[in-house]
């Protein structure tokens, strides 16, 4: 039976009762649980959190941790058995060994049905962006889990998974956005060799104002512009760390932050992975980060279609409903065509990612994922623009019937820029695929 909104194209095809080769009963079970959780805790909070308090409610975050959502989002496509509940299940009653990339996609999708990028990022951005899938490791885990020492894992992970502490990823700098090699935040060993002394700044750090820990990319050797010499440190919030909240055009409750480190003493035990090898860890993260952004942008595009069709069916102008206008139906057709096509592309990449070894997936899917990310960004900008045109003034007003569309229009660049802009993704995708073909010996 169809599940969810009855509005055409508001839901993925499998929810419209069309056969799909990808989804099992376990996936449907998770979606029902995630939808019920979202309806109870976050579907009606977007306006309040974004426009009034400009912060997320810590009680809701704690509830997400208590219910196991934080753990699922932290590990992504594979969840280690030790982090399951006593009965061997995770959120939604899904058996931990069944959890896969489609579960990850469904959970992220459902948590953004309120049409707020800020709410999703404010609650879970630090966990989602911080996921890495390392070559040779059959798991999607936080950097601490599969690169950190056992001592670091035992010290930090339990309080993160329980919701007692929060964590975020701190890589981007004012002069080093997409050009990660250009970062300059410096970490020098103290004379006694027991601490790293960290100095530098980080910018546009999602969840920074909420976080107790910062998984931070620092330069331990070399100069800005060198890939070698970058390391990962877990920096606790404390002496020498200052945080200044940044307000973007949207995503007000995401907790976007400008971080400054001034002579911050970090124990050497907080080094994640090997010294000077952080760049490889950062690069291994990008595929999943970009795919996660695609899930979010795709759901926001479906919301644009849903609200636009609803309005067109009820609004009368010049003696007839908007839906009876050929130009309005043409707009809706263009929006729906793009979204339905990209749904198939997303699912094909998730499926391939599940079937390939991590190292192979990182290499073979990198260019395709970059192009998909560019496509989703462009589709969201199209659907948001056309939805505003269909709804008119009410989609240009904060609050009310057009609330979701107005917010999505402002948040669209929050999908198009993070993880690599449209232009960078298109260029990288083509270069990557040509390079792969050339290395394979193809005569082009």
N, C-alpha and C positions, 0 to 999 in steps of 0.2 A: 504493500500500500504506500502511496505517496506520503512523504513526511515533511513537515515544515510549511513554509509559505506556499500558498497555491498560485501566487503570481508567476506568470511565465518567466523563466530564466532567473528567478530569484534564488534558486537552489541548484546545486550540481545535478547532473543528469541522473545519477543513481538514486537521488532522493525524489526524483520525479517518476520513480518506479520503472526506469529503463534498465535493462540488463547491463552489467559491467563485469569485466574480467578481473577487476582489482579488489573488490571489497568483499569481506567475509562477515559473518555474523558478529565477530569480535569488533570489527570496525563500526558496525551499526550500533552495537551496544555502547561503545565509547561515545558516539555522537549523541545518543539520547541522554547519556549522563552529563556530557559537557554542556548540552543545550539547557538541561534542567538547572545545572549549576549557574550558568550565565544568566538565565532568567531570574534566578533568585538573588544573585549577588551583584551583577554589573550591568544589566540591560537598561536600567533606569537611572544610572548615576552619572552618565557622561556629561550632561549639561552642568550639574552641580560641581563635579570635580574639575572640569575644564574652565568654566566661566566664573565660579564663585570661590571655591576653596583653592583651586589651582594645585591641588595635591591629591594623592590617593589616600584612601582610608586604610590605615595600618591593620585594622581589624579584618578587612577583606583579604589583605595579603596573608595574614596569619591563618585565616580560614582556608585559603588556597594551599598553604603549606600543610595544614592539618589533614586536608582531604587528599593530599598526594599529588596535586597539580604541579607544585614547584619541582618536585623530584622528576616528574615526567618531562617537564620542559627543560630541566637542567641537562638531562642525558640525551634527549632527542630521539634518535632512531633505535637505540638499543639501551635497555636499562639493566644494570648489573643486578644479579639475583639478591645480593645482600641489601639492596635498597627497596625491595618489595615488602609488602605487608606480611604478617606471619602466615597468612594462608596462600602466599605466593602470587598475589595479585597486586595490581597498581590501581590508579584512579579508574573508576568506572567498572571495577571488577574484572578488568582484563588480565589474563595470565601474563606474568612478566615475560615468559619465553615467547609469547605471541606478539609482543609489542614491536612495531616496525615503523618504517617511514610514513606509511599511510595513517597510522594512529597519530603520529607527530603532526602531520598535516591537518588532520581533522580537528585535533585539539586547538591548534593555533587558529584555524578557521572559525571555530565556534566562539572563541574568546574575543572575536572582533565583530560579531554580528550587531553590536550596538552602534557600529559606524564610527567608533572613536579610536584613532591610532594612539592618542594620548593615554587612554585608560589601559589599553593592552601593553603599551611600552612602559607606562608608569608602574604597573604591577609586575610585568615579567620581562621587560626589555633586557635587564642585566643578566638574566638567566639565559634567554634565547640567544643574544648576541655573543655570549661567552662560550658557546658550545664549539668544541673542536672534534673533528673526526680524523684521527691520526693515521697515516699510512702504516699498515701492519697491525693495527689494533682494531679488532672487530667490535667497536663500540662507539657510540656518540656520547661524549662525556665532557664535563667542564675541564679546563686546562689542568686544574689541580688534580683531578682524578687520574688522568692517564699520563701526566707528565710530572706531577709533584711526587715528593718522597712519601713513603708510607706514614712517616711521622706527621707531615704536613696534612695529609688526608685525614688522619685520625683526629688531628687538632681542630680542623676547620670545617670539614664537610658535615658532620652531624648537626652543628648549630645552624648551618645554611639550610640544610634540608628540612630542619624542624621549624624554620621561619624565625628563629631567634636573632639571626644575623642576616644581612643582605650583602650581595656582592655585585660588582659590575666590571665591565671590561674598559680599560683606559689605554687607548692606543693613539687616537687622533690628536694632533697638535695644531696650533694656529698656523704654522708654516708647513705642516705635513699632514694633508688630508689623505687623498688617494695615494700620494707618493709616500708610502710607509717607510721606505728606506731613508727618507729625509728627516726622520725624527731625531730630536736632540736632547730630550730629557736624559740627564746623565746620572749614572750610579757608579760611585767609586768605592772601593774597599777601604775601610778604616785601617789605620796603621796596625791595629791588633788583629785584623783579618776576621773580626766577629760580626761586622755590620757592613751593609752598603749605605753610603750617604747619598741620598737622592735629591737632585735639584732640577727643576724644570716645570713646564706647564702642559696641561692637557685641556682640550676644548671639545665641546659638543658631546660630553660624556653622559649617555643615557643612564638615569637612575643614580647619578653621582651624589645628589643631595640626600638620598635615602640610604646609601650604602655604608657598611662597616668595613668592607674590604675592597681594594681596587687591584684587579689583575692587570698589572701595568707593564707596558713595553718600555724598556729603558735602554740606553746605550751604555754598554760596559766596555766597549773598545771601539776604535776607529772613529771616523768623522761622519757628520751628516751627509747622507748620500750613499753610504756603504751599507750593503745588506748584512755583511759580517759585523759582528760586534753588538748585535741587538739581543737582549735577554728579557725574560719574563720574571717579574717579582710580584709577590703578593704583599701589597702595602696596606697595613691597617690604618683606619682613620685615627688620627691622634696628633701629637705635637708635631708642628711643622707642616701639617696638611691644612690648607684653607680651601673653602668651597664657595663659589659664587654662582647663584642660580642664574640660568640664562632663559629668557623668554623668547620662543620662536613665534612664527606667524600662527602656528597651531601647536598641538601636543603640549599644552601648558602643564598638564599634570604628570608629564613623563619624567620630570626631575632632571632636565638637561642641565649640565654643570660645567663651569670653568674651574679646573683644579690647579692649584699651585702647590708644588713641593719645595720647601725650603729647609735644607739640611736635615731631611727626614732620615732617622736611623732605622734601618730595616735589617733584622737578623738574617744572616746568610742562609739559615735554614728555610727562609721564605723564598729562596730561588726555586723557580718552577722549570724543570727540565735542566738541560746543560747550559752553562754559561756561553754566551755569544751565539746560541742557536735558536733564538726566539723568532727570527724572521720566518723560518720554515714552519713554525707552529702557527704564526699569523696567517700565512698563505693557505695552510690546510683548513683554516676556518672559513675562508671566504665562500666556498661552494654552498655550505649549509646556511650561512648567514643570508646569502642572496636568495636562496630558495625560500627561507623563512619570510623574507620581505615579499616574495612573490605570493605566498599564501595570503598574507595580509592584504596586499594590493588587490588581489583577485576578489576577495570577499567584499572589499569596499566598492569595487566596480559592480558587483552583483546588487549591492544595496542601492547604488545609483539607479540601476535598471528597475528594481522593485519599487522604489519611491516614485520614480518618474511615471511608471505604468499606472500605479494607484492614482496618482494625481490626474493623469490623462483620462482615466475612466470616470472620474467624478466631476472634473472641472468643465463648466460650460462657457463658451465664448461665441459671440455672434450667432446665438441660437442653436449651437450644436456642441457636443462634447469634443474635447481636444483630440481624443483617440480617433475621431472621425475625419481628422485632417490628415491628408496624405503626407504632408511634410513632417508631421509629428511621428507618424508610423515609420517613415524613412529614418528618422533619428533613432528611434527605438530599435529598428532592424540593424542599423550599423553598430550600435552599442552591444546588442545581443550576439551578433555574428562574431565580433572580436572576443567577447568573453567566453563563448562556447568553444571557440578554437583554442584559446589559451588554456582552458581546462584540460583539454586532451594533451597539450604539450606538457603541462605541469605533471599530470599523472604519468606520462611516459618517462619523464626524468626521474620521478620518485621510484617507479618500477625498476628502471635500469640501475639506479643507485642501490636498490635492495639486492640486485642480482650480481653486482660487480664487487670484487675485493676493494677495500677502501683506497689503496694506492691507485688502482686502475680507475676507480670512479673519479677520484680527484683529477686525474689526467684526462680521461676521455670525456668527462661531462663538464669540465671547467668552461670551455668556450660556449657550449650550448646553454649552460646555466646563466652565463653572462648575457647572452642574447635574449634569453627568456626574461631576465630581470629588466632589460631595456624595454621589451615588448609590454610587460605588465605595467611598467611605469607610464608608457605612452597610452595604453588602453585606459588606465585609470584617469589620466588627464582628459582623454576624450569623453569618457562616460560622465565624469564630474561636470565638464563644461556643458555637455548636451543636457544633462539633468537640470542644471541651473537654467538653461534656456527654456526648458519645458515647464518648470515650476515658476519661473519668473521671479517676482519680487520676494515671494516667501522663501526662496532658496538663497536670497541675499540678506536674510534677516536671522540674527542669532536667536535661537529658541523657536518654538512653535512647530508647525507642520513640516517646514522645510529644514528643520534643525540638522538632521543627519547629512543632507546634501551640502548645506552651507559649511559644515565642519569638514566634510571630506574634501571639498574644493580647496580649503586652506591647508589641509593635511597632505594633499597630493604630492607636494614636493618632499614631504617626509618619507615618501616611498621612492621617489625618483632620484634623490641625492645620496642617501646613506647606502653603503655597500658598493658605491661606484655609480657615477652619473650615467645618463643615457648614452652620451657621446663616448665616454670611456668604456662602457660595457660593449657597445657596438664595435668599437675599434679592437678591444681586447678579444672579443669573440671571434672576429674574422682572423686576426693575427694568430690566435691560438690554434684554430682549425687548420690554417695554411701551414703553420709550423709542424703540426702533427702529421699532416700529409707528406710534407717534405722529408721529415725525419724517417718516415716509413718507407721512403724510397720512391714515392709517387712522382712521376714526371708531369709537371704541371705546365 
